[in-house]
């Protein structure tokens, strides 16, 4: 399948540091692509280049095989991390203005806005000034304005910051719906739980370089560390010494009356079936599961020390 | 281009709809009309309340010489000074003018007693009348007829005429030119500052409200900057034109009412002093009208108004770009100080120097400052009413255009980096780096 966006060897240098160092990415069509990385990794620099807010020093960006061009901004919707609205302007008037900057006509913008406002049940905000709204309310309007012109490519930078859990769920549902309707979505965040929930693919950037790229499940597989959890009812009395003779490492155990819970680590030479067979003599097996690393684990593992020092800042 | 117009429209409409704009639009002409009308009204409202004035003239020179009018009633009395003083204190008279018998034979001293502050025009009237009387007496004593002196007096109308190279002659009136020139340059100075800082504040607002990144994902930073600058320029022009129209009509309406109501009345029922003036009016009127026509004729309105608009726009564009750069570089208005000073120095210099330039509008200082783009809008306006060679004007205008293209180019570079920078207060070194990105 052809990638929607091809980022080829993009480099961006600011006066005293290298923001992006020869980064290449392929963002597949009609997928949610997670752009991950610690603070200052270069995510925002890359997003700004895709939005043509800044230009790369070298490298190419192709949108559906075409060189990125000024007209493409109407096909992109961008919700920046640092976002706001004109405080003194009325909500409806402002939304129409922002939509027209994206190339919509006034009538078209008005009609679609009314639909979205009705959907979010906020029609009565239309004539209110932005400064009268709470931060969460303003975020909703920003979200609507971002998606209003039905862009093929949507870029969300930390979209959930400032939302309560109910609205986070509402937004997640909308984002998934937009993908199902055909949009390609770039999703930049620190929130790993939402990455696992939403993203089909991710790329991890650290210190201006791409560290990792791929499908979420494949990455988890690739980064498996052969850890398993298993639960046994009525374990044999010498289960501990039996385990010591097996080629496994006991990471932790929890002993309950008539029940034990174990966390085990093996190595790549032993597959899960073999391990399972070895466990059967120990008792009545009720649960056996391989523990794949969470995106959080992978993130921390790959970014390592640099992430730690970045978050200490 | 389409998007610049959208931005321009928003910038223009939000400002024009603001209460402060509407208030200023109406207040400005009222203030300007007041400046023109108040002196006229004051001149006709010298009624300070009737004064009863006792005149004790021991010399007998001035009996019957003080003429009464609406304000002053003169009573020639013969009494002792002390009892008259008491009467003043009791309020029978407001004033006592005491002219003592002189030690020599010419009276040069007089005393005025009052229990209140004496109005300046009363005391000066008394002084003048006495002076004239003494003068006449002295002339007569030397055998000179005062009428001879009167007829020998002459008023000189000094008309300066400029010889143009093409053989034409233009009458010029220096005072009018000074007033017009200074007025034009002060107006340009204020317009540049008021609307330039609106650009700056608008950009700071976009930065602090964090809407700027949303917008620059739809339009190029340069388009946003230019839309804002041109939108506010139109606000300035709108305000200026409304002021001209409103001031003109307020003044016109006032003159109409005043001319109809006060004019004939003053002629028929005038007080002694004004009726005196009225008697001279027909003669003077003609002269004044001719003079006004000459003055108006001598002012080259198309050139003055045309160059005012050009220099306002050119100067505004040049400085607005710099103000935009400053606005983009800082996070709040308090941080603008360090950059505002160097930017405003040329403007302030131009205004200060204008006061000297009116005395020598063709001097080297005037020439150079009206050529350099940073001072030319303010300084050239001073020179234009005196007449500036078209080649000089063209050079100055061309350099102003080059000047604002240059500042816009610089500002665009600082702006596109600055609007996305938060949290650090940049110095000049930082700005220099942004210029070279």
Interface residues (C-beta under 8 A of the other chain):
Chain A: X14 X15 X48 X51 X52 X53 X54 X70 X73 X76 X78 X79 X80 X82 X83 X84 X85 X86 X87 X88 X89 X97 X98 X100 X101 X102 X142 X145
Chain B: X3 X6 X7 X10 X14 X205 X206 X209 X210 X211 X213 X214 X215 X216 X217 X218 X219 X220 X221 X416 X420 X422 X433 X437
